[in-house]
Structure formats: structure tokens, C-alpha cells
């Protein structure tokens, strides 16, 4: 019986990992409208994608979460060729986040402050599931999250680590608040 249970768990894990690695989320059309865009800093293409959404009128405002404290708005504007007017009116730099969980907390505060009802989340395709999960945990009920994944070519090691972070986070949430104890 023990071997069958272990074999079942191993197969469940294996098929879960294959699904996670093969069925990476896709980008949304640039013109799909939301109230705001939130981009999590990290790998290449994320900030560029979020700025393209603004340029295509997919959203009126943007939060760049997880910006290094040494980066100044003018430096970011120069690097990405962002007009001053757009930088002042529509882009917020978030300096508080240092990981995916704190990105979600930083985004929650910003979303509540701006009364956002729908948000486009921009991050790498391999990071999207966990980022969307963390964000959904923190947001007020009724806020729609649209996943806009930036295509990448992650290594097997990155996929392996991210898969385990994702299932680990869900397992921890289940352990701390089991479904059978919810009222």
C-alpha cells in the first residue's frame, strides 16, 4: 500500500510539473482594457511590456513594483524613454517590495488607494502563476486580475524552483487555513 501511495504521489507531482513547465501563460492583447497595470520588476521585457500597454491605451496608470531604492524616476524615464508628462501622471514607482509576496502587498495598497477594479499583472511567463496567486490572496474581493505573461525561455532549473515555490505557497496556505475548517 505504501508503494502505491508513493507512486501515485510521484506521478501526481511529475504530471503537475510537466503541466507547469509546458503550459506557460500567454500575453494578452495590448489593447485589452483594465483600470491599471502592475508590473513586477525582474527579468527583461517586463517593464517594456507594461509601457507598451500604456501606449496602446490598455490602461490609464501603471505601478512598477519592486523598484530598487537607488533608482530615481528621472533615471527610469531616461532608460525607457518615458515622456515626463506620462511619468508624472500615470506611473508610480513602488520601492517597498523585495519579493513576490511583498509585491502583492505593495500592489494591494496601491490598488485600494486608486480604487482599481481590474488590473493587468505583467511578469515573466514562468513567474505568472505564483505572482497572480499571491496578488489574488491580498486583493479586495471583486478586483479582477488579468494575467499578461511576458514570454521567456526559462531554464529547467528556474521552472523546477518556481514550481516548488508555487506549490509550497499553496500548501502553506492550506496548512494554515484548511478548507474543512472554513466557515
C-alpha positions as CSV (number, residue, x, y, z in Angstrom):
1,X,0.0,0.0,0.0
2,X,2.8,2.4,0.8
3,X,4.5,1.9,-2.6
4,X,1.2,2.5,-4.4
5,X,0.6,5.7,-2.4
6,X,4.2,6.9,-3.0
7,X,4.0,6.0,-6.8
8,X,0.7,7.9,-7.0
9,X,2.2,11.0,-5.3
10,X,5.2,10.8,-7.5
11,X,3.1,10.7,-10.7
12,X,0.9,13.5,-9.4
13,X,4.0,15.6,-8.8
14,X,5.5,14.7,-12.2
15,X,2.4,15.5,-14.2
16,X,1.9,18.7,-12.2
17,X,5.5,19.8,-13.1
18,X,5.1,18.9,-16.7
19,X,1.8,20.9,-16.9
20,X,3.6,23.9,-15.1
21,X,6.6,23.8,-17.5
22,X,4.7,23.2,-20.8
23,X,1.6,25.2,-20.4
24,X,3.1,28.6,-19.5
25,X,0.7,31.5,-19.6
26,X,0.4,33.7,-22.7
27,X,0.4,37.5,-23.2
28,X,-2.8,39.4,-23.5
29,X,-3.7,41.6,-26.5
30,X,-2.1,45.1,-25.8
31,X,-5.5,46.8,-26.4
32,X,-7.4,44.8,-23.7
33,X,-8.5,47.4,-21.2
34,X,-8.1,47.3,-17.4
35,X,-8.2,50.0,-14.8
36,X,-4.4,49.7,-14.2
37,X,-1.2,47.7,-14.9
38,X,1.1,46.3,-12.3
39,X,4.5,45.1,-13.4
40,X,6.8,43.2,-11.1
41,X,10.4,44.0,-11.7
42,X,12.8,41.3,-12.6
43,X,13.7,39.7,-15.9
44,X,13.9,41.5,-19.2
45,X,10.8,42.6,-21.1
46,X,8.5,43.2,-18.2
47,X,8.7,47.0,-17.9
48,X,8.8,47.3,-21.7
49,X,5.6,45.3,-21.9
50,X,3.8,47.4,-19.3
51,X,4.8,50.6,-21.1
52,X,3.5,49.2,-24.4
53,X,0.2,48.6,-22.7
54,X,0.0,52.2,-21.6
55,X,1.0,53.3,-25.1
56,X,-1.8,51.2,-26.6
57,X,-4.3,52.7,-24.1
58,X,-4.8,49.3,-22.4
59,X,-4.8,51.0,-19.0
60,X,-4.5,54.6,-17.7
61,X,-2.0,54.0,-14.9
62,X,0.9,51.8,-14.0
63,X,2.6,50.6,-10.8
64,X,6.2,49.3,-11.2
65,X,6.5,47.2,-8.1
66,X,9.9,46.3,-6.6
67,X,12.0,49.1,-7.9
68,X,15.4,49.4,-6.4
69,X,15.6,52.2,-3.8
70,X,18.5,53.8,-5.7
71,X,16.6,54.2,-8.9
72,X,15.1,57.7,-9.4
73,X,12.1,58.5,-11.6
74,X,14.3,60.5,-14.0
75,X,16.7,57.7,-14.4
76,X,14.0,55.2,-15.2
77,X,12.3,57.7,-17.6
78,X,15.6,58.2,-19.4
79,X,16.4,54.5,-19.7
80,X,13.0,53.6,-21.1
81,X,12.4,56.9,-23.0
82,X,9.3,57.7,-21.0
83,X,7.9,61.3,-21.6
84,X,7.9,63.4,-18.4
85,X,4.2,64.0,-18.7
86,X,3.5,60.3,-18.7
87,X,5.9,59.7,-15.9
88,X,4.2,62.3,-13.7
89,X,0.6,61.5,-14.4
90,X,0.4,57.8,-14.8
91,X,3.4,55.9,-13.5
92,X,4.1,55.0,-9.8
93,X,7.4,53.6,-8.7
94,X,7.0,51.1,-5.8
95,X,10.1,50.9,-3.7
96,X,8.7,48.7,-0.8
97,X,8.7,45.2,-2.4
98,X,11.6,42.9,-2.4
99,X,9.9,39.5,-3.3
100,X,6.7,38.2,-4.8
101,X,4.8,38.3,-1.6
102,X,5.8,41.9,-0.8
103,X,4.9,42.8,-4.5
104,X,1.4,41.7,-3.7
105,X,1.2,43.7,-0.5
106,X,2.6,46.8,-2.2
107,X,0.1,46.3,-5.1
108,X,-2.8,45.9,-2.7
109,X,-2.1,49.3,-1.0
110,X,-1.8,51.0,-4.4
111,X,-5.0,49.3,-5.8
112,X,-7.1,50.3,-2.8
113,X,-5.7,53.9,-2.9
114,X,-6.6,54.3,-6.6
115,X,-9.9,52.4,-6.4
116,X,-8.9,49.9,-9.1
117,X,-11.5,47.3,-10.1
118,X,-9.5,45.5,-12.7
119,X,-5.7,45.0,-13.1
120,X,-3.4,43.6,-15.7
121,X,-0.5,41.8,-14.0
122,X,2.7,41.8,-16.0
123,X,5.5,39.4,-15.2
124,X,7.5,36.6,-16.8
125,X,5.5,33.6,-18.0
126,X,7.3,31.2,-15.6
127,X,6.5,33.6,-12.7
128,X,2.9,34.4,-13.5
129,X,1.1,31.6,-11.7
130,X,2.7,32.3,-8.3
131,X,2.5,36.1,-8.8
132,X,-1.2,36.0,-9.7
133,X,-1.8,33.7,-6.7
134,X,0.0,36.0,-4.3
135,X,-1.8,39.0,-5.7
136,X,-5.3,37.3,-5.5
137,X,-4.7,36.4,-1.9
138,X,-4.2,40.1,-1.0
139,X,-6.7,42.0,-3.1
140,X,-10.1,43.0,-2.0
141,X,-13.0,40.8,-3.3
142,X,-14.2,41.8,-6.7
143,X,-10.9,43.1,-8.2
144,X,-10.3,41.3,-11.5
145,X,-6.8,40.2,-12.2
146,X,-5.8,39.6,-15.9
147,X,-2.5,37.8,-16.4
148,X,-0.3,39.3,-19.1
149,X,2.7,37.0,-19.3
150,X,6.0,38.1,-20.9
151,X,7.3,35.2,-23.0
152,X,10.7,33.9,-22.0
153,X,12.9,30.9,-22.3
154,X,13.3,29.7,-18.7
155,X,15.8,27.0,-17.8
156,X,14.7,23.7,-16.4
157,X,16.2,24.9,-13.0
158,X,14.1,28.1,-13.0
159,X,11.0,26.1,-13.8
160,X,11.8,23.5,-11.1
161,X,12.4,26.1,-8.4
162,X,9.3,28.2,-9.4
163,X,7.0,25.1,-9.4
164,X,8.1,24.2,-5.9
165,X,7.7,27.8,-4.7
166,X,4.2,27.8,-6.1
167,X,3.0,24.5,-4.7
168,X,4.8,25.3,-1.4
169,X,2.9,28.5,-1.1
170,X,-0.4,26.8,-1.8
171,X,0.4,24.0,0.7
172,X,1.3,26.5,3.4
173,X,-2.0,28.4,2.9
174,X,-3.9,25.1,3.1
175,X,-2.0,24.1,6.2
176,X,-2.6,27.4,7.9
177,X,-6.3,27.5,6.9
178,X,-7.6,24.1,5.9
179,X,-10.7,24.1,3.7
180,X,-12.6,21.8,6.1
181,X,-12.3,24.5,8.9
182,X,-13.6,27.4,6.9
183,X,-17.0,28.7,7.9
